[in-house]
Amino acid sequence: MNKARVDGRTASQLRPVALKRGTMKFADASCLIEWGDTKVLCSATVEENVPPFLRGKGRGWVTAEYGMLPRSSQQRIVRESAKGKLSGRTQEIQRLIGRSLRSVMRLDLLGERQIVIDCDVIQADGGTRCAAITGGFVALADCLRALKRQGILAQVPLTDSVAAVSMGVCEGQPLLDLNYPEDSTADVDMNLVMTGSGKFVEIQGTAERTPFGSKDLASLVRLGEEGLAKLRLLQYKALGVPSFKRLVSA
């Protein structure tokens, strides 16, 4: 029999997710994602330049920065700017967010400009990187639509949507969307990034305590796919469109 989760959810149930666009006055686009007790503010900034390796090639770039505010956690987190360097965890997450967003971009249609997606964790209760990717896509898509409306871009240079969700095994039970108490005690911890059309972008899976087999992996991926289908609809709803086709034609 499946054991009850600490917050009363079923094994395949997401925490409540809300995506709110336009939460920052001065950003080119923004999205506040509230995912259970996790809250991440995602903002998009257009820069009329590209990294040195792309100069003169007629292509654009999408990158991301990620950080946790000092009191986003139960104990105060020292600002990494005060330390003078980024932690390995922060660098890993930034690269993951950037890779995920670029996976659905036509960078050749962006021109020689860069879009920076800043993801600031206001409150952390598990799944912050997944929330950053999911909310970051909404901010990116909204930014690209604005560039098209302004006549800067001829079309919205997206090939698909992208979102991410966490899964894990706790006391032998596969679970979708781990909160912090579950994540901190999980035997297996996994993050799944997929496009809206069902293609894999990244699978991060770790046996934190107990090695897992192919059947466990398949169960976790199925749970993730179910959750991502719901997240995709929430992204489209936040953007005010019923489908990806309408998103790129709006």
N, C-alpha and C positions, 0 to 999 in steps of 0.2 A: 504493500500500500504506500502511495506517495505521502511523504510527510509534509505537514503544513509549513509554508515559508514564514519567515519572521514577520513579513508585512501582509500575510494572508493571501498572496497571489497564488495562482496555479503555476505549474512548472513551465508552461508555455505562454505566460502572460507578461506583457510589457508593463512597466510602471507607467503612470499617466505622462504623456508627452505633449507639450505645447510649444509651438514655434511662432514667435511674434516678430514680424518684420518692422523695419523703420524705427528701431528703438534708440538710435544714436543720431542726433541732429546733424553732425558735421561729417559723418562717414558717407562714402559714395553709395553704400548699401549696408544694412545691418540686420542681424537676427538674434534675438534672445531665445535660446532653447532651454526650456525647463523640463527636465526628465527625472521624474520622481523628485528627490531632494537635491539632485545635481542641477546646477544652473551655469550655463556658459554663454558669454556674450561674444558673438562673432561679428566682425566688421570687415568691410571691403574697402580698399584704397587703390585707386588707379594712379600709377606712376608712369610718366612719359619717358621711360628708359627701361633698359633690360640689363641683366648681368653681363659682364664683359665677354663671356663665351658666346653670347648671342648677338653681339653688336654687328650690324651690317648684314645680318642674315634674313631680315624681314619677318622674323618670328617673335612671338611674345612669350611670356612666362607667367606662371601662377605659383606663388609660394605661400608659406604660412608661418606664423609665429604663435607660440603657445606659452601660457604662463598661468600660475595659480596665485591669486591674491593672498596676502598674508593670513587673513582669517577665513579663507575658504575651507579650512580644515579645523578639526577640533583643537589642535595645537597650532600656534602661530608658525607660519612658514616664513623663514627669512627670505627677503627679496633676493633673487639671483643677481640683480644689478649690484646689490651691496657686497655680494661675494666676488664679483668681478668676472664670473664665468657662468655659462649654462651647465646644468647638470646633464649627465648622460641620458637620463629619463626625458628631460625636456627636449633635447636634441632629437632623440628617437621619435617622440610624438610629433614634433614639428615636421620632420621628414615624412612621417606616415600621412599626416594631413595633406601636405603638399602633393605627395605621390597620388593619393586618392583623388584629389580634385583635378590634377592634370590628366588622370586616366580618362576623363570624359570631356576633355577640351580639344578643340581644333586650334592649336597654338599658331598655326600658319595663318589663321584668319584674324588673329588678335592684333597683328601689326607689331611694331617694335615698342611695345608697352608692357608693363608688368602689373599684375593685380596681386596685392598682398592681403591675405586673410588673417586678421588678428583674432586669436581665440583666447579669451581671458576667463578663467574659471572663477566665478563668483562664490560658488558653493559646491563642494565635492562630496558625493555619496556613491562613488563607483561609476565607471563608464564615462569618464570625462573625455577621453580621446574619441570615443564613439559619438558622443554628443557634439564634439567639435567638428567632426567630419559631416555629420548629418545637418547641423545648423550652418556650418561653413558653406555647404553646397547651396543652401537657400540664399545666403548673402551673396555668393558668387553669381548665381543665376540672376538675382535681382539687379546686380551691378551690370552684368552683360546686357540685360534688357534695357537698362537706362542708356548704355552706350549706343545701342541700336536706335532708340528713340531720338537721341541727340544727333543722329546721322554720322557718328564716329565709326560705327561698324555697320556693314551692309547686312549682316545677319547675326543671330545669336550663335556663337561658335561652340555649342555644346553637342556632343554626340549621344549623351545619355545622362541620366541622373545617377547619383551615388549616395550611399548611406552606409552606416556601420552599426553593429550591435555586438554586445558581449554575450557569451554563454559560459557555462562551467558545469563541473560535476561536484556536488556537495553531498557527502555521505552516500555516495553511490548513485545519486539521482541527477540526471541531466537537467539543467535549469537555463531558462532564457533570461537575459538582462539582469546580471548580478548587481545588487546594491553592495555597499561597502562591507557590512557584516558577512555577507555571503562570499564576496570576492576575497576577503582577508583570510578565510578559512577553507577555500575551495581546494579540492584534490586536483582538479584540472581547471585551468583558466584559458579562455579563448576569446579572440576578437575576430569578427568576420566583416570584411568590407566587400560590397558587391554593387554592381550597376543595377539600374532599374530593370534592365532586360534580363537580369539573372546571371551575369558573368562575374567571375571572381576577380577581385582586385588584389586582395591580400587576406591570408589566413594566418593568424598568430595564435598558436596553440602551445601550451606549456603544461607539463606534468609537475605541478607544484609539490605534490606529496606522493601521488600514486601514478605510475605509468598507465596509459590508456591504449585500447586497441582500436582496430578499424571500425568495429561496430559502434563504439563510443563516439568516434569521430563522425561517423555518418549520422548518428542521432543528434549530435550537437549542430552539425551543419543544417539538418532539417529544421531544427528549432530556430536557428538563425535566419533561414530563408523565410519562415513564417513571420518572424518579427520584422524583417526588412520589407516585406510586402506591405505591412501596415505603416511602417515609417515612410515609405515612398508615397503613399496616399496622403499622409500628413504633410509632407513637403509640398506636394502639388496644391493641397488645400491652402497652405500658408501663402503660396505664390499666386493663388487665385485662378488656377487652371485645373481642368479635369484630367489632363494627360501630358506626357512629355511632348507630343506633337503640338499641342496648343501652347506649351511653354515656349518652344523655339519659334513659333509663328506669331506670337503675341507682339 
